[in-house]
Amino acid sequence: MSCANAAATYQRDWLKSLRGQILDGASFAFVNADTPHELFHFMDVPMVTNQWWSAVIAAKQLAPEYFDKMDALGFHAHLPRYSSLPLIAQMTGDFDRQPWGGLPSPAILCARASSDEHPRIFQRWAELTGAELHLLSAPATPDPAPDWWIRARRDWEDLYGTARLDLMVAEMQSLITALERLTGRAFDEAAFAAYMARIDEQERLLDEVAGLIARADKCPVGIAEQMPNVMIPQWHRGSDWALSHVRAFRDEVAGRIDRGEAVCDAERLRMMWIGAGLWFDTSFYRAFEETHGAVFCWSMYLPFAADGYIRADHGNPLRALAARVSAMNEQLHQPPWVNEWLVKEAKRWRIDVAVILVPEHDRFSGYGSYFAREALRAAGVRIVEIHSDMVDPRDWDRAAMEARVGAALELEAS
């Protein structure tokens, strides 16, 4: 896709700029993926995301060595690889081998306590670097709604609970105070409301794209090309470039459908990939098109852009942001949030086979997969479980995994 190339070019140029700012001594934030990135973007604080940096290290083929080091240091076996890889690289200190020559010390750290490990991982970052640490709470929703994606767009105050949102807003206001102190700028709530409205506009456009692909007779764009066209503008959500790019992405997808173009002309089966990306081997997603007429058409990134982000009728924009952040990880990984959402999506996208990545070293992501598996099976979807990791290739056997998925596809086609 021309859009995918444009997104990659933009991200490459942005990364060069970000790297230059950081290496020139600019104050930057190091944050977890499920934190309120909007505050950092709005306050013009350069930001490196923990899980994104993990994927960069993995792409440089450095992960196995660092995970061996982690084992030798005595860290417990269930420390989540995706979230801990950057910490181990920082502790190892061989910065001349790392991307960008390693990360300098951030000015501020931010994580949400969405798993047992995340607060401690970021506390160690603070101890190593002396950076100011902000930990956001993750209080449970007492009565989680299985159909959360319907209520989350407008009825989000009742869905997530007033007391819960009060706590999130108070903690975000503390973070805003720190960002004001760091930048010397005052937080403009009216301008922030306009920024949040632009993000909703962007997510509604991505919702259109998801609907186009889901309804198409044959999949016009697989997940390997969906991901950069969704994730890169999501990293820059609400910006002029992101809105422009998502409009172009929608138009290019619509054009492909109008012209009858498809990822695989001989498409017979549709697949969904459940879990974070397989960042060290993304070519796996195209391995079954020629051999089985099977296309990976679904991953969480595109449909979650709408269901996980749109918060209409903001009123107080900070409360709307709190509603976006307060259950993001839970909705993607934990029952009853994730299993019902996946069944809804499987039916909408006409999925035949679901491949579930079960990261055995990540309890938060891994344990919820059991409920997703059973719910999808009950809905008539054939399941293949892959016990591997997003960034740790040490146990990955490409040939064996292709054989397992291929066998399931042959059973489904028979």
Buried (B, 14 or more C-beta within 10 A) or exposed (E): BEBBEBBEEBBEEBEEEBBEEBEEEEBBBBBBBBBBBBBBBBBEBBBBBBBBBBBBBBBEEBBEBBBEBBEEEEBEEBBBBBBBBBBBBBBBEEBEEBBBEBBBBBBBBBBBBBBEBBBBBBBBBBEEBEBBBBBBBBBEBEEBBBEBBEBBBEBBBEBBBEEBBEBBBEBBEEBBEBBEEBBEEEBEEEEBBEBBBBBBBBBBBBBBBBEBBBEBEBBBBBBBBBBBBBBBBBBBBBBEBBBEBBBBBBEBBBEBBEEEBBBBEEBBBBBBBBBBBBBBBEEBBBBBBEEBBBBBBBBBBBBBBBBBBBBEEBEEBBBBBBBBBBBBBBBBBBBBBBBBBBBBBBEBBBBBBBBBBBBBBBBBBBEBBBBBBEBBEEBEBBBBBBEBBBBBBEEBEEEEBBEBBBEBBEEBEE
